[in-house]
Amino acid sequence: MARTLEPLLEAIRAARTVLVCAHLNPDGDAIGSTLALCHALTAAGKRVTAVNRDPVPLSLSGLPGAEQIRRIDSLGEDERFDLLLLTDVSDARRVTGSEAGFEALRARCGHCAQIDHHGTNPLFCEVNAVDGEAPAVCLPVRELIARLGVPLTPDLAACLYAGLSTDTGNFAYGSTTPEAFRVAAELVEAGLDLAKWHRALFVETSLAAVRLESRALNSLTLSDDGRAAVMRLSRQDFAETGGLPEHCDNLANRALAIRGVRCAALCREEADGSVKLSLRALPPFRVDAIAQRHGGGGHAQAAGATVHVGLEEAAGAVMGELLAQCGVRSEE
């Protein structure tokens, strides 16, 4: 999917009011791109409202403008917009948790467009600016902002950095491109306080997060050949540690860091009893197909899905799928 921004630019230019929304359980790229779009579109003379199904994670709550992101359910019945602009949303169900929820939000808006970077995106909007090769949606968002003629500011730089750095693993994942480093340099030149935001995003944590990570690591199961790893977190683990779903963003990568592991998963029990799968792999192995089989999506080496079975059943099933993917293949 090549990056094509002109139809999206036309949709933005034609709109006076824009509703910006990213995926549920938002991460750094979701919140960073949402806020960057809000700052840029406001500077371009648009009236912008930002919403999300879930609250902004604490680690991202200090980003400029984060307090302006509303919950979707706070929208009044009479609130209408010219354009719904989705960012970092791989599938319609990832907006509110259901296609019906997406359609209800879509019905408030005259037109619907998206900017995204997931290769599994089914192009479900009227206008689809999807670049499946971009390591973070904040890269095409940066290009969009430049083409709107909006200059970078320190606030914009902080928001773009949040998305770019988190989705590239602090510029360490194999998906990281030369463009990512060039844009990072632009952000520093624009006044990004690199030390401040690096600490906020990658260093600071909470006692509850540490305790939850301990539970996850203690649950670790390795396959007999050591190539697949699965961790589990139950609702009881969250209740007893005070941990939050946002504390789980990097836990699957902790399992993948074990020498010899090629594919890993975190199985996280949700409040409604469903289980969220966070899947990771090292090249050449992939986990996007596993996610798609369960109604999810994502990237080749980082994907996710939700299954409606018990935690232990989910963990056993995903271990089998990881083994089928990476346990019997050679590394060559």
CORDA-V624088 format. One record per backbone hydrogen bond with DSSP energy under -1.0 kcal/mol. CO is the residue of the C=O (numbers start at 1). NH is the residue of the N-H. If there is no record, write none. Layout:
# CORDA-V624088
co->(CO/CO)
nh->(NH/NH)
This chain:
# CORDA-V624088
co->(5/6/7/8/9/10/12/16/17/18/19/20/21/27/28/29/30/31/32/33/34/35/36/37/38/39/40/41/42/47/49/50/52/57/58/60/63/65/66/70/71/72/76/81/82/83/84/85/86/91/92/93/94/98/99/100/101/102/103/105/106/108/111/112/113/114/115/116/118/127/128/129/131/136/137/138/139/140/141/142/143/144/145/146/153/154/155/156/157/158/159/160/161/162/163/165/166/168/168/173/177/178/179/180/181/182/183/184/185/186/187/188/192/193/194/195/196/197/198/199/199/206/207/208/209/210/211/212/213/214/215/217/221/223/227/227/228/229/230/231/233/234/235/236/237/238/244/245/248/251/252/253/255/258/262/263/264/265/266/267/268/270/274/275/276/277/278/279/280/282/287/288/289/291/291/292/297/300/301/302/303/304/305/307/310/311/312/313/314/315/316/317/318/319/320/321/322/323)
nh->(9/10/11/12/13/14/15/47/83/49/85/51/87/31/32/33/34/35/36/37/38/39/40/41/42/43/44/46/45/18/20/70/72/60/61/63/66/68/69/52/74/75/79/110/111/19/113/21/115/94/95/97/24/102/103/104/105/106/107/108/109/81/84/127/86/129/88/131/121/114/130/116/134/139/141/142/143/144/145/146/147/148/150/149/157/158/159/160/161/162/163/164/165/166/167/170/169/172/173/176/181/182/183/184/185/186/187/188/189/190/192/191/194/197/198/199/200/201/202/203/204/210/211/212/213/214/215/216/217/218/219/220/230/226/262/263/223/265/221/267/269/238/239/240/241/242/247/248/251/255/256/257/258/261/282/229/280/231/278/233/276/273/270/307/268/305/266/303/264/285/291/292/293/294/296/295/304/287/281/299/279/297/277/275/314/315/316/317/318/319/320/321/322/323/324/325/326/327)
